[in-house]
Amino acid sequence: MESTLSLQSNLYPKVTPAGAYYAVSSDASSASRVLLYGLLKAAPSETISSEKLLAWADTSDINSALNLLYRLQRLEFLYGDEQVSTEDTNLSDEQLPDLLAQLSNVGKALLADENGLYFANAGFHHEAAEELGLLASEIAGVEAKHQLLIKNNLHIHHSAWGICDPSGQSELTFFPLYVGTTKLILVIGGMPDLNKEAFVTLVKALYNRYGSRTSVTV
């Protein structure tokens, strides 16, 4: 049965914060992540077309690509915009803290690699940031070690770990981020707020650095 879906021309595809988080929250392979990866690495000036959609989705089947696009749109993982984005995603380590600070209600956040070395920091003192980077690496190891218990036995399909107060409010949260074959840990002090454009810009900036190393396949 042929798809009745069609593309609206002259629209710029935009990934939402929810879509960006889904893309980097796991290294599990899926067609949805492949398409989101393609969109996150696309130039802001690229409008959607059948040819580009096939490339972004890494498929030769236009019907399956259209249906996937429609499904992700219904999930509010992406949308089409008539305005081109003017955001700059070629950010240096010195520019990342401004984005990171927006993801916390107290302006504290940092990024570390899986070896515990932090390379961007907002709000934490240097000594604390060094220790948090090491702690983030250890927590990422624990999360990976106990994936079968958490996902298969407890049916918890989230990879973030946090320290909460008695009311359940987060005081420190560790978010593993998978960008290509690179694993990073986003550490947020206070209440995290990833539901904003600053998170999408951060993910795109990380893809500019590490996205070419992607090994995700359908």
N, C-alpha and C positions, 0 to 999 in steps of 0.2 A: 504494500500500500504506500503510495507516494505521499510525502509530507505536503501539507497545505500551508506551511509556514513560509514566510518570505522576509527578506531584510528590508528595513527602511534605510534608504540611502542618506548620506551626508550626516551621519551621527557618529560621535566619538564615543567608543566604548569606555565606560568607567567602572572600575571595581570598587565595591563598597567596603567599609571596614569589616563587615561580616565575611565578605568574600575573601578579603586579604588574610583574615585570621584563619579561615578554613584552609587556604592555600598553604600556609606555613606552619600550621599546628601539628602536622604529622608528616612522616616520610612515606606513608602508605600510598601506593600507586593507585590512581583513579583517573578516568577520562575528565572528570570535573576539574581536578587539579592541573591536568595538562593544559586545558583551555585557560584557566585562571593564570597559570604561569606565563602562557603566551601573551595574555593581555597585560600582565604586570610588567613585562619586558618590552612591550610595544612603545613606540615613540608617541608622545602626547598628541602629535599632529596627525596621526593615522586615523582615518575614518574607516568604518567597517565596510567590508565587501565580501562577496563569496570567496574570492581568492585568498584574502587575508584570514577569513574565518577558518578555512581549510588548513592554512599554515599554522594558525594559533592552536587549533584543536589537534594538529598532527594527524590528519586523516584525509582520505580522498573521497569520503562519503558525505556529500553535502546535506543529505536528509538527516543523518545522525548528528552532524555538526549543528544544524539548525535546531533540532530537538534538544540537544544539550544546552545550547544557548538559551532557548526558551525556558528550560527547567531551572537553570541558574538565575535567570531573570525573575522567575516566580519565587525563588528562594530569597530574593533580594540580595544576591551575591554580586550582581552587576546591573547596569542600566545604560541606556544611550542618552547622550547629552548633545545638544546643538552647539554648545560652546566648547572651544578648544581649551585644554588646560594650560595654564602658564606656570605650573609648579616646576621647580628645579629639583631633580632627583640625583644630580651629580654632586653629592655632598661629601665634604671632608669630615674627618673625625672631630674637628673643631666645631663644625656646624650641627652635628647630630644632637648635642645636648639640648638645644632649643626645642627639637621635636620630642625628645625623651621627656622633658619636663612637663609637656602637655598631657602626657599619658598617666599622670599621677595627681591626686587631689592635693598633695603637698609638694609637688614639683621635684620628687626624687625618683630617679630611675637610672639604670645603667645597662650596658650591653657587654657581654663577655663571651669568649669562645668556649668550646667544650673542654679546653685544657685549663680554664680558670683565669685566663688573662683578660682583663677588661680593657676596652678600647674607646669607650664613650661613657661619660658620666655626667649626670645632672643632680646636684644637690647633696651628694654624699661626700664626706671628707675623704681625702685620698687614702688614708689608712683603712677606713671602713670599706671603701670601694675595693681595695685589694683583697680584703678578707671575704667580701661578698662575692667577688669573682670566683674565689676558690670554693666557697660554699655552693655557689650555683653549679659548678662543675660536679661536685659530689652529689647534689640533688638530682642532676641530670642522669648521673650514673645509677642512682637508686631507682629513678623512674623507669629507666630502660630495663633494669634487672627484674622489676616486679610487674612488667606489662601484662603478663598472662594472668596474674591474680587480679589486677585492677580492671582490665578490659573483659576477660573471659569469665571470671568468677564473680566479680562485683558489678560487672556491666557499667563501669564508669568509663566513658569515652572522651575524657578530657585529660590532657597531659600536664596541666599547670599544677604546681604545688604551692601552698601558702601557709603563713603563720597568721592565725586569727585571734581576735580578742574574745572574751566570753560571750559576746552577743553575735559572734560569727562574722564580724567585720574584718576584712583583711588588713593586716599591718605590713606584711611583706609577702610578695608573690613572685614566683619563678615560672616564666613561660618559655619552654623550649621552642625555638623557631628553626624550621628546616628550610634552607634556601639553597636550592640545587643539592649538592652533596655536602654542604656545610651546615653544621649544627651550631646554633648560637643560643644563648640564654638571655632573655630580657628579664631584668629584675626591677620590680616596681615597689617603692615604699609607699605606705598609705593605701588608699583605695585606688585600684587600677581603673582606667577609663580608656579602653581601646576602641570604643565606638565613636571615632572621630577621624577626620581626614588626615590628621597628623600621623596616625598609625599607617594609613595607606601610603602616605609619602615615605615613611620610614621603610616599609616593606619594599617599595620600589627602589629606594636608595640602596638597600641591601642587595636587591637583584642586580643592580648596576655593577656591584662589586663581585658577587658570587654566582649570579644566575647562569653564567656560561658554563658552570661546572655541573649543571643539572644532569641527572641520570634517570629521571622519572620516565617510565614508559607505561603505556596502557596495558 
